[in-house]
Amino acid sequence: MATNIPPLDENLWHVGGEGLQFLASQTGISDADELKKHVLAIQAKAYQVGADAMVSILNFISCRLRMAGLPAYSQIKTLLHERPEAILLDLGCCFGTDIRKMAADGFPVQNLVACDLYREFWDLGHELFRSTPETFPVAFLAGDVLDRGFLARAEPQPTATSTAPSPPLSTIRSLIDLSGHISILHTSYLFHMFDEQEQTDLVRSIAGLLSPLPGSMIFGSQVGSKTTSYRPRPPRYTGDRAPIFAPSPESWTAIWEDIFPKGAVHIEATLREREDCHPWELLAPVPGLDDGVLTWSITRL
Protein backbone atom coordinates (compact mmCIF):
# COMPACT_ATOMS: atom_id res chain seq x y z
CA MET A 1 0.00 0.00 0.00
CA ALA A 2 1.25 3.47 -0.89
CA THR A 3 2.47 5.71 1.90
CA ASN A 4 3.40 9.40 2.19
CA ILE A 5 0.57 10.23 -0.20
CA PRO A 6 0.78 13.79 -1.60
CA PRO A 7 -2.30 16.03 -1.72
CA LEU A 8 -4.85 15.03 -4.33
CA ASP A 9 -4.77 17.08 -7.52
CA GLU A 10 -8.25 18.32 -8.37
CA ASN A 11 -7.35 19.89 -11.75
CA LEU A 12 -9.22 17.67 -14.18
CA TRP A 13 -7.84 19.73 -17.07
CA HIS A 14 -4.98 17.22 -16.97
CA VAL A 15 -7.44 14.75 -18.51
CA GLY A 16 -8.00 17.00 -21.53
CA GLY A 17 -11.22 17.96 -23.27
CA GLU A 18 -11.38 14.84 -25.42
CA GLY A 19 -10.68 12.63 -22.40
CA LEU A 20 -13.41 14.28 -20.36
CA GLN A 21 -15.88 13.89 -23.22
CA PHE A 22 -15.00 10.21 -23.45
CA LEU A 23 -15.44 9.75 -19.70
CA ALA A 24 -18.80 11.49 -19.85
CA SER A 25 -19.98 9.35 -22.77
CA GLN A 26 -18.86 6.10 -21.14
CA THR A 27 -20.15 6.82 -17.64
CA GLY A 28 -23.33 8.60 -18.63
CA ILE A 29 -22.41 11.47 -16.28
CA SER A 30 -23.10 14.71 -18.16
CA ASP A 31 -22.90 17.13 -15.23
CA ALA A 32 -19.34 18.52 -14.95
CA ASP A 33 -19.35 18.77 -11.15
CA GLU A 34 -20.71 15.26 -10.74
CA LEU A 35 -18.12 13.88 -13.18
CA LYS A 36 -15.32 15.62 -11.29
CA LYS A 37 -16.54 14.22 -7.98
CA HIS A 38 -16.72 10.73 -9.49
CA VAL A 39 -13.19 10.85 -10.96
CA LEU A 40 -11.67 12.27 -7.78
CA ALA A 41 -13.24 9.48 -5.73
CA ILE A 42 -11.55 6.88 -7.95
CA GLN A 43 -8.28 8.82 -7.81
CA ALA A 44 -8.32 8.72 -4.01
CA LYS A 45 -8.78 4.93 -4.05
CA ALA A 46 -6.06 4.45 -6.66
CA TYR A 47 -3.54 6.23 -4.43
CA GLN A 48 -3.84 3.37 -1.99
CA VAL A 49 -2.87 0.69 -4.52
CA GLY A 50 0.77 1.12 -5.49
CA ALA A 51 3.52 3.70 -5.36
CA ASP A 52 4.82 2.81 -8.84
CA ALA A 53 1.92 4.62 -10.51
CA MET A 54 1.79 7.56 -8.08
CA VAL A 55 2.72 10.28 -10.57
CA SER A 56 0.40 8.87 -13.24
CA ILE A 57 -2.52 8.80 -10.82
CA LEU A 58 -1.72 12.24 -9.44
CA ASN A 59 -1.80 13.86 -12.90
CA PHE A 60 -4.77 11.83 -14.20
CA ILE A 61 -2.56 10.43 -16.97
CA SER A 62 -4.39 7.12 -16.73
CA CYS A 63 -7.67 8.87 -17.50
CA ARG A 64 -6.29 10.44 -20.69
CA LEU A 65 -6.60 9.04 -24.20
CA ARG A 66 -2.95 8.26 -24.75
CA MET A 67 -3.20 5.65 -27.50
CA ALA A 68 -5.56 7.65 -29.71
CA GLY A 69 -3.18 10.61 -29.67
CA LEU A 70 -0.20 8.70 -31.07
CA PRO A 71 0.80 8.96 -34.75
CA ALA A 72 0.41 5.19 -35.25
CA TYR A 73 -3.27 5.17 -34.26
CA SER A 74 -4.51 5.65 -37.84
CA GLN A 75 -2.54 2.55 -38.87
CA ILE A 76 -4.19 0.63 -36.05
CA LYS A 77 -7.66 1.49 -37.30
CA THR A 78 -6.67 0.40 -40.81
CA LEU A 79 -5.35 -2.91 -39.51
CA LEU A 80 -8.64 -3.42 -37.68
CA HIS A 81 -10.52 -3.48 -40.99
CA GLU A 82 -7.92 -5.62 -42.77
CA ARG A 83 -7.49 -8.20 -40.01
CA PRO A 84 -10.66 -8.53 -37.89
CA GLU A 85 -9.16 -11.41 -35.89
CA ALA A 86 -6.19 -9.29 -34.76
CA ILE A 87 -5.43 -9.30 -31.02
CA LEU A 88 -4.58 -6.01 -29.30
CA LEU A 89 -2.67 -5.91 -26.01
CA ASP A 90 -2.56 -2.77 -23.84
CA LEU A 91 0.47 -3.24 -21.59
CA GLY A 92 0.37 -1.13 -18.42
CA CYS A 93 -3.34 -0.44 -18.88
CA CYS A 94 -4.11 0.95 -15.40
CA PHE A 95 -7.86 1.82 -15.52
CA GLY A 96 -8.19 0.61 -19.11
CA THR A 97 -9.05 4.00 -20.62
CA ASP A 98 -7.15 3.38 -23.86
CA ILE A 99 -8.51 -0.08 -24.44
CA ARG A 100 -12.04 1.18 -23.84
CA LYS A 101 -11.45 3.84 -26.49
CA MET A 102 -10.28 1.10 -28.86
CA ALA A 103 -13.50 -0.81 -28.19
CA ALA A 104 -15.56 2.33 -28.74
CA ASP A 105 -13.82 2.80 -32.09
CA GLY A 106 -14.95 -0.62 -33.24
CA PHE A 107 -12.23 -3.06 -32.18
CA PRO A 108 -13.92 -6.37 -31.16
CA VAL A 109 -14.00 -6.66 -27.38
CA GLN A 110 -13.28 -10.37 -27.61
CA ASN A 111 -9.92 -9.58 -29.24
CA LEU A 112 -8.69 -7.19 -26.56
CA VAL A 113 -6.25 -7.99 -23.75
CA ALA A 114 -5.37 -5.64 -20.90
CA CYS A 115 -2.41 -6.10 -18.57
CA ASP A 116 -1.15 -4.32 -15.47
CA LEU A 117 0.88 -5.07 -12.37
CA TYR A 118 -2.14 -4.42 -10.15
CA ARG A 119 -5.55 -6.01 -10.67
CA GLU A 120 -6.94 -3.35 -8.35
CA PHE A 121 -6.42 -0.71 -11.06
CA TRP A 122 -8.47 -2.76 -13.54
CA ASP A 123 -11.22 -3.22 -10.95
CA LEU A 124 -11.18 0.53 -10.28
CA GLY A 125 -11.53 1.00 -14.03
CA HIS A 126 -14.85 -0.81 -13.89
CA GLU A 127 -15.88 1.51 -11.10
CA LEU A 128 -14.63 4.58 -12.97
CA PHE A 129 -16.46 3.70 -16.18
CA ARG A 130 -19.46 2.16 -14.41
CA SER A 131 -19.02 -1.18 -16.12
CA THR A 132 -18.74 -4.79 -14.98
CA PRO A 133 -16.81 -7.83 -16.25
CA GLU A 134 -20.09 -8.84 -17.89
CA THR A 135 -20.78 -5.53 -19.66
CA PHE A 136 -17.12 -5.05 -20.66
CA PRO A 137 -15.73 -8.61 -20.96
CA VAL A 138 -12.13 -7.82 -21.88
CA ALA A 139 -9.47 -10.36 -20.91
CA PHE A 140 -7.24 -9.01 -18.14
CA LEU A 141 -3.88 -10.28 -16.88
CA ALA A 142 -2.22 -9.13 -13.67
CA GLY A 143 1.51 -9.67 -13.52
CA ASP A 144 5.04 -8.29 -13.43
CA VAL A 145 6.46 -7.83 -16.95
CA LEU A 146 9.98 -8.40 -15.60
CA ASP A 147 8.98 -11.81 -14.22
CA ARG A 148 10.17 -14.46 -16.69
CA GLY A 149 7.41 -16.73 -15.45
CA PHE A 150 4.85 -14.19 -16.67
CA LEU A 151 6.60 -12.73 -19.74
CA ALA A 152 9.52 -14.81 -20.97
CA ARG A 153 12.25 -13.47 -23.22
CA ALA A 154 11.82 -14.95 -26.70
CA GLU A 155 13.22 -14.14 -30.11
CA PRO A 156 10.65 -12.60 -32.47
CA GLN A 157 9.35 -15.03 -35.06
CA PRO A 158 10.40 -14.54 -38.70
CA THR A 159 7.90 -12.61 -40.80
CA ALA A 160 5.29 -14.98 -42.23
CA THR A 161 2.11 -14.91 -44.28
CA SER A 162 0.15 -17.16 -41.91
CA THR A 163 0.15 -18.15 -38.26
CA ALA A 164 -1.23 -20.82 -35.96
CA PRO A 165 -4.61 -20.02 -34.40
CA SER A 166 -4.49 -17.82 -31.31
CA PRO A 167 -5.50 -19.40 -28.00
CA PRO A 168 -8.95 -18.44 -26.67
CA LEU A 169 -8.36 -15.34 -24.56
CA SER A 170 -10.54 -16.81 -21.82
CA THR A 171 -7.89 -19.49 -21.28
CA ILE A 172 -4.72 -17.37 -21.07
CA ARG A 173 -2.98 -17.15 -17.71
CA SER A 174 0.15 -15.14 -18.60
CA LEU A 175 1.63 -13.18 -21.48
CA ILE A 176 3.68 -16.25 -22.35
CA ASP A 177 0.46 -17.78 -23.70
CA LEU A 178 0.29 -14.99 -26.29
CA SER A 179 3.80 -15.38 -27.70
CA GLY A 180 3.70 -14.65 -31.44
CA HIS A 181 -0.03 -13.86 -31.40
CA ILE A 182 -0.24 -10.11 -30.70
CA SER A 183 -1.00 -8.00 -33.79
CA ILE A 184 -1.06 -4.67 -31.95
CA LEU A 185 0.79 -3.97 -28.72
CA HIS A 186 0.41 -0.56 -27.11
CA THR A 187 2.34 0.63 -24.06
CA SER A 188 2.59 4.23 -22.87
CA TYR A 189 4.33 5.61 -19.79
CA LEU A 190 5.53 2.18 -18.76
CA PHE A 191 9.13 1.88 -19.96
CA HIS A 192 10.41 4.84 -17.97
CA MET A 193 9.45 3.01 -14.79
CA PHE A 194 12.55 0.87 -15.36
CA ASP A 195 16.31 1.38 -15.58
CA GLU A 196 18.32 1.01 -18.77
CA GLN A 197 18.94 -2.73 -18.54
CA GLU A 198 15.35 -3.44 -17.53
CA GLN A 199 14.07 -1.41 -20.50
CA THR A 200 16.29 -3.40 -22.87
CA ASP A 201 15.15 -6.68 -21.31
CA LEU A 202 11.51 -5.65 -21.64
CA VAL A 203 11.98 -4.73 -25.31
CA ARG A 204 13.39 -8.19 -25.97
CA SER A 205 10.49 -9.83 -24.15
CA ILE A 206 7.63 -7.97 -25.83
CA ALA A 207 9.23 -8.37 -29.27
CA GLY A 208 8.55 -12.09 -28.90
CA LEU A 209 4.84 -11.42 -28.45
CA LEU A 210 4.46 -9.80 -31.86
CA SER A 211 2.64 -11.69 -34.59
CA PRO A 212 4.82 -12.54 -37.60
CA LEU A 213 2.19 -11.19 -40.01
CA PRO A 214 3.17 -8.03 -41.95
CA GLY A 215 1.61 -4.90 -40.46
CA SER A 216 1.77 -6.16 -36.89
CA MET A 217 2.89 -3.34 -34.64
CA ILE A 218 4.29 -2.36 -31.24
CA PHE A 219 3.93 1.32 -30.39
CA GLY A 220 3.85 3.70 -27.46
CA SER A 221 5.31 6.70 -25.67
CA GLN A 222 7.54 7.46 -22.69
CA VAL A 223 9.92 10.02 -21.23
CA GLY A 224 12.81 10.56 -23.64
CA SER A 225 15.64 13.01 -24.27
CA LYS A 226 17.61 14.57 -27.11
CA THR A 227 20.65 12.70 -25.86
CA THR A 228 20.32 9.52 -23.83
CA SER A 229 20.41 10.48 -20.16
CA TYR A 230 19.21 9.80 -16.65
CA ARG A 231 16.91 12.19 -14.84
CA PRO A 232 15.86 12.25 -11.17
CA ARG A 233 12.38 11.18 -10.23
CA PRO A 234 9.95 13.76 -8.83
CA PRO A 235 10.52 14.60 -5.13
CA ARG A 236 7.00 13.48 -4.27
CA TYR A 237 7.56 10.07 -5.85
CA THR A 238 7.16 7.40 -3.19
CA GLY A 239 9.74 4.65 -2.94
CA ASP A 240 13.47 4.22 -3.23
CA ARG A 241 13.93 4.02 -7.00
CA ALA A 242 16.79 4.73 -9.38
CA PRO A 243 16.71 7.77 -11.68
CA ILE A 244 14.65 7.58 -14.86
CA PHE A 245 16.46 6.35 -17.97
CA ALA A 246 15.44 8.60 -20.87
CA PRO A 247 16.56 7.25 -24.26
CA SER A 248 17.03 9.39 -27.34
CA PRO A 249 15.24 8.54 -30.60
CA GLU A 250 18.53 7.21 -31.95
CA SER A 251 19.36 4.99 -28.96
CA TRP A 252 15.77 3.69 -28.78
CA THR A 253 15.86 2.81 -32.48
CA ALA A 254 19.18 1.02 -32.00
CA ILE A 255 17.72 -1.24 -29.30
CA TRP A 256 15.01 -2.48 -31.66
CA GLU A 257 17.40 -2.80 -34.61
CA ASP A 258 19.48 -5.15 -32.49
CA ILE A 259 16.48 -7.46 -32.05
CA PHE A 260 14.84 -7.68 -35.47
CA PRO A 261 16.76 -8.68 -38.62
CA LYS A 262 17.61 -5.83 -40.96
CA GLY A 263 14.67 -5.02 -43.22
CA ALA A 264 12.17 -6.98 -41.11
CA VAL A 265 10.56 -3.94 -39.46
CA HIS A 266 10.02 -0.24 -39.98
CA ILE A 267 10.99 1.81 -36.92
CA GLU A 268 9.86 5.35 -36.15
CA ALA A 269 10.96 7.27 -33.05
CA THR A 270 10.34 10.97 -32.53
CA LEU A 271 10.98 13.24 -29.56
CA ARG A 272 8.38 15.87 -28.82
CA GLU A 273 10.46 18.45 -27.01
CA ARG A 274 9.32 19.99 -23.75
CA GLU A 275 7.90 23.17 -25.29
CA ASP A 276 5.70 21.06 -27.58
CA CYS A 277 4.26 18.89 -24.81
CA HIS A 278 1.23 19.30 -22.61
CA PRO A 279 2.26 19.77 -18.94
CA TRP A 280 0.66 16.46 -17.88
CA GLU A 281 3.09 14.57 -20.11
CA LEU A 282 6.22 15.71 -18.32
CA LEU A 283 7.85 15.47 -14.95
CA ALA A 284 9.32 18.51 -13.20
CA PRO A 285 12.01 20.22 -15.33
CA VAL A 286 15.65 19.43 -14.65
CA PRO A 287 18.20 22.18 -15.52
CA GLY A 288 20.37 21.21 -18.45
CA LEU A 289 18.25 18.20 -19.46
CA ASP A 290 16.63 18.36 -22.91
CA ASP A 291 13.84 15.90 -22.25
CA GLY A 292 10.41 15.43 -23.77
CA VAL A 293 8.01 12.68 -24.82
CA LEU A 294 9.37 9.93 -27.05
CA THR A 295 6.70 8.48 -29.36
CA TRP A 296 7.60 5.40 -31.36
CA SER A 297 6.36 2.47 -33.40
CA ILE A 298 7.80 -0.78 -34.77
CA THR A 299 5.91 -2.30 -37.70
CA ARG A 300 6.57 -5.63 -39.41
CA LEU A 301 7.21 -5.37 -43.15
matplotlib code that plots the C-alpha trace (Angstrom):
import matplotlib.pyplot as plt

x = [0.0, 1.3, 2.5, 3.4, 0.6, 0.8, -2.3, -4.9, -4.8, -8.3, -7.3, -9.2, -7.8, -5.0, -7.4, -8.0, -11.2, -11.4, -10.7, -13.4, -15.9, -15.0, -15.4, -18.8, -20.0, -18.9, -20.2, -23.3, -22.4, -23.1, -22.9, -19.3, -19.3, -20.7, -18.1, -15.3, -16.5, -16.7, -13.2, -11.7, -13.2, -11.5, -8.3, -8.3, -8.8, -6.1, -3.5, -3.8, -2.9, 0.8, 3.5, 4.8, 1.9, 1.8, 2.7, 0.4, -2.5, -1.7, -1.8, -4.8, -2.6, -4.4, -7.7, -6.3, -6.6, -2.9, -3.2, -5.6, -3.2, -0.2, 0.8, 0.4, -3.3, -4.5, -2.5, -4.2, -7.7, -6.7, -5.3, -8.6, -10.5, -7.9, -7.5, -10.7, -9.2, -6.2, -5.4, -4.6, -2.7, -2.6, 0.5, 0.4, -3.3, -4.1, -7.9, -8.2, -9.0, -7.2, -8.5, -12.0, -11.4, -10.3, -13.5, -15.6, -13.8, -14.9, -12.2, -13.9, -14.0, -13.3, -9.9, -8.7, -6.3, -5.4, -2.4, -1.2, 0.9, -2.1, -5.5, -6.9, -6.4, -8.5, -11.2, -11.2, -11.5, -14.8, -15.9, -14.6, -16.5, -19.5, -19.0, -18.7, -16.8, -20.1, -20.8, -17.1, -15.7, -12.1, -9.5, -7.2, -3.9, -2.2, 1.5, 5.0, 6.5, 10.0, 9.0, 10.2, 7.4, 4.8, 6.6, 9.5, 12.2, 11.8, 13.2, 10.7, 9.4, 10.4, 7.9, 5.3, 2.1, 0.1, 0.1, -1.2, -4.6, -4.5, -5.5, -9.0, -8.4, -10.5, -7.9, -4.7, -3.0, 0.1, 1.6, 3.7, 0.5, 0.3, 3.8, 3.7, 0.0, -0.2, -1.0, -1.1, 0.8, 0.4, 2.3, 2.6, 4.3, 5.5, 9.1, 10.4, 9.4, 12.5, 16.3, 18.3, 18.9, 15.3, 14.1, 16.3, 15.1, 11.5, 12.0, 13.4, 10.5, 7.6, 9.2, 8.5, 4.8, 4.5, 2.6, 4.8, 2.2, 3.2, 1.6, 1.8, 2.9, 4.3, 3.9, 3.8, 5.3, 7.5, 9.9, 12.8, 15.6, 17.6, 20.6, 20.3, 20.4, 19.2, 16.9, 15.9, 12.4, 9.9, 10.5, 7.0, 7.6, 7.2, 9.7, 13.5, 13.9, 16.8, 16.7, 14.6, 16.5, 15.4, 16.6, 17.0, 15.2, 18.5, 19.4, 15.8, 15.9, 19.2, 17.7, 15.0, 17.4, 19.5, 16.5, 14.8, 16.8, 17.6, 14.7, 12.2, 10.6, 10.0, 11.0, 9.9, 11.0, 10.3, 11.0, 8.4, 10.5, 9.3, 7.9, 5.7, 4.3, 1.2, 2.3, 0.7, 3.1, 6.2, 7.9, 9.3, 12.0, 15.7, 18.2, 20.4, 18.3, 16.6, 13.8, 10.4, 8.0, 9.4, 6.7, 7.6, 6.4, 7.8, 5.9, 6.6, 7.2]
y = [0.0, 3.5, 5.7, 9.4, 10.2, 13.8, 16.0, 15.0, 17.1, 18.3, 19.9, 17.7, 19.7, 17.2, 14.8, 17.0, 18.0, 14.8, 12.6, 14.3, 13.9, 10.2, 9.7, 11.5, 9.3, 6.1, 6.8, 8.6, 11.5, 14.7, 17.1, 18.5, 18.8, 15.3, 13.9, 15.6, 14.2, 10.7, 10.9, 12.3, 9.5, 6.9, 8.8, 8.7, 4.9, 4.5, 6.2, 3.4, 0.7, 1.1, 3.7, 2.8, 4.6, 7.6, 10.3, 8.9, 8.8, 12.2, 13.9, 11.8, 10.4, 7.1, 8.9, 10.4, 9.0, 8.3, 5.6, 7.6, 10.6, 8.7, 9.0, 5.2, 5.2, 5.7, 2.5, 0.6, 1.5, 0.4, -2.9, -3.4, -3.5, -5.6, -8.2, -8.5, -11.4, -9.3, -9.3, -6.0, -5.9, -2.8, -3.2, -1.1, -0.4, 1.0, 1.8, 0.6, 4.0, 3.4, -0.1, 1.2, 3.8, 1.1, -0.8, 2.3, 2.8, -0.6, -3.1, -6.4, -6.7, -10.4, -9.6, -7.2, -8.0, -5.6, -6.1, -4.3, -5.1, -4.4, -6.0, -3.3, -0.7, -2.8, -3.2, 0.5, 1.0, -0.8, 1.5, 4.6, 3.7, 2.2, -1.2, -4.8, -7.8, -8.8, -5.5, -5.0, -8.6, -7.8, -10.4, -9.0, -10.3, -9.1, -9.7, -8.3, -7.8, -8.4, -11.8, -14.5, -16.7, -14.2, -12.7, -14.8, -13.5, -15.0, -14.1, -12.6, -15.0, -14.5, -12.6, -15.0, -14.9, -17.2, -18.2, -20.8, -20.0, -17.8, -19.4, -18.4, -15.3, -16.8, -19.5, -17.4, -17.2, -15.1, -13.2, -16.3, -17.8, -15.0, -15.4, -14.7, -13.9, -10.1, -8.0, -4.7, -4.0, -0.6, 0.6, 4.2, 5.6, 2.2, 1.9, 4.8, 3.0, 0.9, 1.4, 1.0, -2.7, -3.4, -1.4, -3.4, -6.7, -5.7, -4.7, -8.2, -9.8, -8.0, -8.4, -12.1, -11.4, -9.8, -11.7, -12.5, -11.2, -8.0, -4.9, -6.2, -3.3, -2.4, 1.3, 3.7, 6.7, 7.5, 10.0, 10.6, 13.0, 14.6, 12.7, 9.5, 10.5, 9.8, 12.2, 12.2, 11.2, 13.8, 14.6, 13.5, 10.1, 7.4, 4.7, 4.2, 4.0, 4.7, 7.8, 7.6, 6.3, 8.6, 7.3, 9.4, 8.5, 7.2, 5.0, 3.7, 2.8, 1.0, -1.2, -2.5, -2.8, -5.2, -7.5, -7.7, -8.7, -5.8, -5.0, -7.0, -3.9, -0.2, 1.8, 5.3, 7.3, 11.0, 13.2, 15.9, 18.4, 20.0, 23.2, 21.1, 18.9, 19.3, 19.8, 16.5, 14.6, 15.7, 15.5, 18.5, 20.2, 19.4, 22.2, 21.2, 18.2, 18.4, 15.9, 15.4, 12.7, 9.9, 8.5, 5.4, 2.5, -0.8, -2.3, -5.6, -5.4]
z = [0.0, -0.9, 1.9, 2.2, -0.2, -1.6, -1.7, -4.3, -7.5, -8.4, -11.7, -14.2, -17.1, -17.0, -18.5, -21.5, -23.3, -25.4, -22.4, -20.4, -23.2, -23.5, -19.7, -19.8, -22.8, -21.1, -17.6, -18.6, -16.3, -18.2, -15.2, -15.0, -11.1, -10.7, -13.2, -11.3, -8.0, -9.5, -11.0, -7.8, -5.7, -8.0, -7.8, -4.0, -4.0, -6.7, -4.4, -2.0, -4.5, -5.5, -5.4, -8.8, -10.5, -8.1, -10.6, -13.2, -10.8, -9.4, -12.9, -14.2, -17.0, -16.7, -17.5, -20.7, -24.2, -24.7, -27.5, -29.7, -29.7, -31.1, -34.7, -35.3, -34.3, -37.8, -38.9, -36.1, -37.3, -40.8, -39.5, -37.7, -41.0, -42.8, -40.0, -37.9, -35.9, -34.8, -31.0, -29.3, -26.0, -23.8, -21.6, -18.4, -18.9, -15.4, -15.5, -19.1, -20.6, -23.9, -24.4, -23.8, -26.5, -28.9, -28.2, -28.7, -32.1, -33.2, -32.2, -31.2, -27.4, -27.6, -29.2, -26.6, -23.7, -20.9, -18.6, -15.5, -12.4, -10.2, -10.7, -8.3, -11.1, -13.5, -10.9, -10.3, -14.0, -13.9, -11.1, -13.0, -16.2, -14.4, -16.1, -15.0, -16.3, -17.9, -19.7, -20.7, -21.0, -21.9, -20.9, -18.1, -16.9, -13.7, -13.5, -13.4, -17.0, -15.6, -14.2, -16.7, -15.4, -16.7, -19.7, -21.0, -23.2, -26.7, -30.1, -32.5, -35.1, -38.7, -40.8, -42.2, -44.3, -41.9, -38.3, -36.0, -34.4, -31.3, -28.0, -26.7, -24.6, -21.8, -21.3, -21.1, -17.7, -18.6, -21.5, -22.4, -23.7, -26.3, -27.7, -31.4, -31.4, -30.7, -33.8, -32.0, -28.7, -27.1, -24.1, -22.9, -19.8, -18.8, -20.0, -18.0, -14.8, -15.4, -15.6, -18.8, -18.5, -17.5, -20.5, -22.9, -21.3, -21.6, -25.3, -26.0, -24.2, -25.8, -29.3, -28.9, -28.4, -31.9, -34.6, -37.6, -40.0, -42.0, -40.5, -36.9, -34.6, -31.2, -30.4, -27.5, -25.7, -22.7, -21.2, -23.6, -24.3, -27.1, -25.9, -23.8, -20.2, -16.7, -14.8, -11.2, -10.2, -8.8, -5.1, -4.3, -5.9, -3.2, -2.9, -3.2, -7.0, -9.4, -11.7, -14.9, -18.0, -20.9, -24.3, -27.3, -30.6, -32.0, -29.0, -28.8, -32.5, -32.0, -29.3, -31.7, -34.6, -32.5, -32.0, -35.5, -38.6, -41.0, -43.2, -41.1, -39.5, -40.0, -36.9, -36.2, -33.0, -32.5, -29.6, -28.8, -27.0, -23.7, -25.3, -27.6, -24.8, -22.6, -18.9, -17.9, -20.1, -18.3, -14.9, -13.2, -15.3, -14.6, -15.5, -18.5, -19.5, -22.9, -22.3, -23.8, -24.8, -27.0, -29.4, -31.4, -33.4, -34.8, -37.7, -39.4, -43.1]

ax = plt.figure().add_subplot(projection="3d")
ax.plot(x, y, z, "-o")
ax.set_aspect("equal")
plt.show()
